[in-house]
Amino acid sequence: LLVSQGKVVAPATTDPLDSEAVLALTRDNDAVIDESPNIDLSTAWTAIAGSAIIVQNGIDISASSPDEGDPGDPNPRTLVGLSKDRRFLYLAIIDGRVTGYSIGTTNEQSAAFMLAIGCDSALNLDGGGSSEMVRADIPGQPYIVNNPSGGAERFDAAALGIYALPLLPNEGFR
């Protein structure tokens, strides 16, 4: 599933045995992480599917989540999560497959990390060469924050872009 500016770019899978884990942002700036059949597309402004919900209602559910390849095999990860009040959206990138630098994480390790930073729900968007975070503190001057596996930026069919105002001094991270 992929929704951009309220338009469905790619529909959710219709296979009832293969529902997708989705982050959806509404026109009212609300956010939800859920399975694709539970997402109300009439209110979605942006939605992007991932491979697995790994935290739900503050509980690690990664053991029941599908994993790319061997569940015990660490991989690079792109993770998103929401605080319980859905006020905070957490974005995390975990490099991997680089000996001596980072081997990546399993879904279980990813869930533990997302719980540790305050997520009530979280999903794994992707891994491998598409795990990349780009930031632009100055408009028009983006830079890659992490070290993508494979050593270079990879062209992907979908991306998630977030624009956020700076936090005020008394609204710091928890």
C-alpha atoms as a printed R data frame, in Angstrom:
    type eleno elety resid chain resno       x       y      z
1   ATOM     1    CA   LEU     A     1   0.000   0.000  0.000
2   ATOM     2    CA   LEU     A     2   1.234   3.454 -0.873
3   ATOM     3    CA   VAL     A     3  -0.804   6.666 -0.501
4   ATOM     4    CA   SER     A     4   0.574  10.091 -1.433
5   ATOM     5    CA   GLN     A     5  -1.326  13.362 -0.939
6   ATOM     6    CA   GLY     A     6  -4.569  11.452 -0.417
7   ATOM     7    CA   LYS     A     7  -4.263   9.415 -3.624
8   ATOM     8    CA   VAL     A     8  -3.708   5.657 -3.654
9   ATOM     9    CA   VAL     A     9  -0.536   5.155 -5.693
10  ATOM    10    CA   ALA     A    10  -0.342   1.411 -5.069
11  ATOM    11    CA   PRO     A    11  -3.266  -0.533 -3.551
12  ATOM    12    CA   ALA     A    12  -2.925  -2.895 -0.619
13  ATOM    13    CA   THR     A    13  -2.524  -6.569 -1.367
14  ATOM    14    CA   THR     A    14  -5.815  -8.408 -1.775
15  ATOM    15    CA   ASP     A    15  -4.415 -11.685 -0.438
16  ATOM    16    CA   PRO     A    16  -6.170 -12.236  2.941
17  ATOM    17    CA   LEU     A    17  -3.195 -14.280  4.150
18  ATOM    18    CA   ASP     A    18  -0.719 -11.506  3.325
19  ATOM    19    CA   SER     A    19  -1.995  -8.236  4.845
20  ATOM    20    CA   GLU     A    20   0.546  -5.455  5.005
21  ATOM    21    CA   ALA     A    21   1.866  -3.574  8.021
22  ATOM    22    CA   VAL     A    22   1.176   0.126  7.394
23  ATOM    23    CA   LEU     A    23   2.027   3.549  8.759
24  ATOM    24    CA   ALA     A    24  -0.801   5.937  7.812
25  ATOM    25    CA   LEU     A    25  -0.936   9.680  8.395
26  ATOM    26    CA   THR     A    26  -4.304  11.405  8.069
27  ATOM    27    CA   ARG     A    27  -5.222  14.802  6.698
28  ATOM    28    CA   ASP     A    28  -5.678  15.866 10.349
29  ATOM    29    CA   ASN     A    29  -2.074  14.884 11.218
30  ATOM    30    CA   ASP     A    30  -3.080  11.807 13.169
31  ATOM    31    CA   ALA     A    31  -0.992   8.681 12.737
32  ATOM    32    CA   VAL     A    32  -1.676   4.975 13.058
33  ATOM    33    CA   ILE     A    33   0.289   1.761 12.645
34  ATOM    34    CA   ASP     A    34  -1.933  -1.178 11.766
35  ATOM    35    CA   GLU     A    35  -2.601  -3.922  9.211
36  ATOM    36    CA   SER     A    36  -3.773  -2.674  5.793
37  ATOM    37    CA   PRO     A    37  -7.389  -3.951  6.039
38  ATOM    38    CA   ASN     A    38  -7.830  -1.772  9.164
39  ATOM    39    CA   ILE     A    39  -6.632   1.467  7.526
40  ATOM    40    CA   ASP     A    40  -9.352   3.940  6.482
41  ATOM    41    CA   LEU     A    41  -7.998   5.106  3.125
42  ATOM    42    CA   SER     A    42 -10.656   7.837  2.867
43  ATOM    43    CA   THR     A    43  -8.819   9.781  5.602
44  ATOM    44    CA   ALA     A    44  -5.232   8.841  4.689
45  ATOM    45    CA   TRP     A    45  -3.012  11.621  3.355
46  ATOM    46    CA   THR     A    46   0.109   9.472  3.385
47  ATOM    47    CA   ALA     A    47   0.476   5.737  3.906
48  ATOM    48    CA   ILE     A    48   3.396   3.403  3.419
49  ATOM    49    CA   ALA     A    49   3.543  -0.350  3.860
50  ATOM    50    CA   GLY     A    50   6.300  -2.202  5.627
51  ATOM    51    CA   SER     A    51   7.177  -5.799  6.253
52  ATOM    52    CA   ALA     A    52   6.054  -6.317  9.843
53  ATOM    53    CA   ILE     A    53   4.510  -4.732 12.906
54  ATOM    54    CA   ILE     A    54   7.033  -5.451 15.657
55  ATOM    55    CA   VAL     A    55   5.505  -3.526 18.607
56  ATOM    56    CA   GLN     A    56   1.781  -3.252 19.336
57  ATOM    57    CA   ASN     A    57   0.163  -1.722 22.432
58  ATOM    58    CA   GLY     A    58   3.573  -1.439 24.095
59  ATOM    59    CA   ILE     A    59   4.313  -5.161 23.648
60  ATOM    60    CA   ASP     A    60   7.017  -6.806 21.558
61  ATOM    61    CA   ILE     A    61   5.144  -8.919 18.986
62  ATOM    62    CA   SER     A    62   8.174  -9.489 16.762
63  ATOM    63    CA   ALA     A    63   8.111 -13.248 17.369
64  ATOM    64    CA   SER     A    64   4.867 -13.431 15.385
65  ATOM    65    CA   SER     A    65   6.104 -11.002 12.722
66  ATOM    66    CA   PRO     A    66   7.468 -12.184  9.395
67  ATOM    67    CA   ASP     A    67  11.156 -11.456  8.905
68  ATOM    68    CA   GLU     A    68  13.233 -11.190  5.786
69  ATOM    69    CA   GLY     A    69  15.143 -14.442  5.529
70  ATOM    70    CA   ASP     A    70  16.248 -16.098  8.760
71  ATOM    71    CA   PRO     A    71  14.579 -14.417 11.806
72  ATOM    72    CA   GLY     A    72  17.852 -14.823 13.697
73  ATOM    73    CA   ASP     A    73  19.839 -13.126 10.943
74  ATOM    74    CA   PRO     A    74  20.467  -9.397 11.560
75  ATOM    75    CA   ASN     A    75  19.717  -7.020  8.692
76  ATOM    76    CA   PRO     A    76  19.808  -3.273  8.083
77  ATOM    77    CA   ARG     A    77  16.456  -1.784  9.158
78  ATOM    78    CA   THR     A    78  14.267   1.226  8.574
79  ATOM    79    CA   LEU     A    79  11.877   1.511 11.512
80  ATOM    80    CA   VAL     A    80   8.987   3.822 12.375
81  ATOM    81    CA   GLY     A    81   7.128   4.027 15.660
82  ATOM    82    CA   LEU     A    82   4.497   6.017 17.499
83  ATOM    83    CA   SER     A    83   4.225   7.077 21.126
84  ATOM    84    CA   LYS     A    84   1.147   5.889 23.006
85  ATOM    85    CA   ASP     A    85  -0.579   9.277 22.632
86  ATOM    86    CA   ARG     A    86   0.499   9.304 18.947
87  ATOM    87    CA   ARG     A    87   2.074  12.708 19.481
88  ATOM    88    CA   PHE     A    88   5.585  11.554 18.579
89  ATOM    89    CA   LEU     A    89   6.637   9.785 15.395
90  ATOM    90    CA   TYR     A    90   9.962   7.985 15.782
91  ATOM    91    CA   LEU     A    91  12.166   7.253 12.786
92  ATOM    92    CA   ALA     A    92  15.147   4.941 13.149
93  ATOM    93    CA   ILE     A    93  17.701   3.639 10.723
94  ATOM    94    CA   ILE     A    94  20.010   0.747 11.556
95  ATOM    95    CA   ASP     A    95  22.949   0.056  9.292
96  ATOM    96    CA   GLY     A    96  24.054  -3.509  8.663
97  ATOM    97    CA   ARG     A    97  26.107  -6.012  6.717
98  ATOM    98    CA   VAL     A    98  29.322  -4.059  7.305
99  ATOM    99    CA   THR     A    99  31.895  -6.078  9.240
100 ATOM   100    CA   GLY     A   100  33.440  -4.137 12.090
101 ATOM   101    CA   TYR     A   101  30.838  -1.373 11.823
102 ATOM   102    CA   SER     A   102  27.280  -2.710 12.124
103 ATOM   103    CA   ILE     A   103  25.727  -6.111 11.497
104 ATOM   104    CA   GLY     A   104  22.138  -4.858 11.726
105 ATOM   105    CA   THR     A   105  19.362  -6.167 13.978
106 ATOM   106    CA   THR     A   106  16.776  -8.921 14.072
107 ATOM   107    CA   ASN     A   107  13.090  -8.027 14.377
108 ATOM   108    CA   GLU     A   108  13.305  -8.871 18.104
109 ATOM   109    CA   GLN     A   109  16.269  -6.534 18.607
110 ATOM   110    CA   SER     A   110  14.518  -3.834 16.571
111 ATOM   111    CA   ALA     A   111  11.392  -4.149 18.740
112 ATOM   112    CA   ALA     A   112  13.467  -3.880 21.928
113 ATOM   113    CA   PHE     A   113  15.097  -0.715 20.595
114 ATOM   114    CA   MET     A   114  11.790   0.890 19.614
115 ATOM   115    CA   LEU     A   115  10.290   0.083 23.030
116 ATOM   116    CA   ALA     A   116  13.377   1.547 24.721
117 ATOM   117    CA   ILE     A   117  12.978   4.897 22.944
118 ATOM   118    CA   GLY     A   118   9.291   5.169 23.864
119 ATOM   119    CA   CYS     A   119   7.255   3.550 21.105
120 ATOM   120    CA   ASP     A   120   3.856   2.035 21.820
121 ATOM   121    CA   SER     A   121   3.612   0.721 18.250
122 ATOM   122    CA   ALA     A   122   6.316   0.216 15.639
123 ATOM   123    CA   LEU     A   123   6.914  -1.408 12.312
124 ATOM   124    CA   ASN     A   124   9.830  -2.448 10.174
125 ATOM   125    CA   LEU     A   125   9.518  -0.664  6.843
126 ATOM   126    CA   ASP     A   126  12.370  -2.338  5.017
127 ATOM   127    CA   GLY     A   127  15.980  -3.353  5.217
128 ATOM   128    CA   GLY     A   128  19.060  -3.788  3.101
129 ATOM   129    CA   GLY     A   129  20.112  -1.200  0.562
130 ATOM   130    CA   SER     A   130  16.846   0.719  0.877
131 ATOM   131    CA   SER     A   131  17.556   1.511  4.548
132 ATOM   132    CA   GLU     A   132  18.591   5.105  4.222
133 ATOM   133    CA   MET     A   133  17.857   8.275  6.136
134 ATOM   134    CA   VAL     A   134  18.331  11.655  4.522
135 ATOM   135    CA   ARG     A   135  18.097  14.910  6.420
136 ATOM   136    CA   ALA     A   136  18.078  18.545  5.337
137 ATOM   137    CA   ASP     A   137  18.495  21.050  8.168
138 ATOM   138    CA   ILE     A   138  18.951  23.689  5.493
139 ATOM   139    CA   PRO     A   139  16.403  23.482  2.649
140 ATOM   140    CA   GLY     A   140  18.036  22.294 -0.562
141 ATOM   141    CA   GLN     A   141  21.067  20.825  1.217
142 ATOM   142    CA   PRO     A   142  20.194  17.190  1.994
143 ATOM   143    CA   TYR     A   143  22.730  14.696  3.285
144 ATOM   144    CA   ILE     A   144  22.641  10.973  3.996
145 ATOM   145    CA   VAL     A   145  22.722  10.347  7.754
146 ATOM   146    CA   ASN     A   146  23.605   6.661  7.734
147 ATOM   147    CA   ASN     A   147  25.810   4.318  5.703
148 ATOM   148    CA   PRO     A   148  23.501   2.306  3.407
149 ATOM   149    CA   SER     A   149  24.505  -1.318  2.900
150 ATOM   150    CA   GLY     A   150  25.919  -1.679 -0.567
151 ATOM   151    CA   GLY     A   151  27.785   1.604 -0.076
152 ATOM   152    CA   ALA     A   152  25.538   3.934 -2.055
153 ATOM   153    CA   GLU     A   153  22.066   5.387 -2.298
154 ATOM   154    CA   ARG     A   154  19.667   3.014 -4.039
155 ATOM   155    CA   PHE     A   155  16.721   4.109 -6.147
156 ATOM   156    CA   ASP     A   156  13.473   2.974 -4.523
157 ATOM   157    CA   ALA     A   157   9.894   3.142 -5.674
158 ATOM   158    CA   ALA     A   158   8.706   4.675 -2.386
159 ATOM   159    CA   ALA     A   159  10.005   6.948  0.308
160 ATOM   160    CA   LEU     A   160   8.613   8.658  3.366
161 ATOM   161    CA   GLY     A   161   9.282  12.375  3.732
162 ATOM   162    CA   ILE     A   162   8.627  14.218  6.972
163 ATOM   163    CA   TYR     A   163   8.674  17.959  7.536
164 ATOM   164    CA   ALA     A   164   8.585  18.989 11.169
165 ATOM   165    CA   LEU     A   165   8.932  22.212 13.052
166 ATOM   166    CA   PRO     A   166  11.724  22.316 15.653
167 ATOM   167    CA   LEU     A   167  10.734  21.330 19.187
168 ATOM   168    CA   LEU     A   168  10.469  24.191 21.630
169 ATOM   169    CA   PRO     A   169  13.018  24.088 24.495
170 ATOM   170    CA   ASN     A   170  10.428  22.836 27.011
171 ATOM   171    CA   GLU     A   171   9.193  20.098 24.637
172 ATOM   172    CA   GLY     A   172  12.422  18.090 24.560
173 ATOM   173    CA   PHE     A   173  12.613  14.383 23.932
174 ATOM   174    CA   ARG     A   174  11.609  12.032 26.711
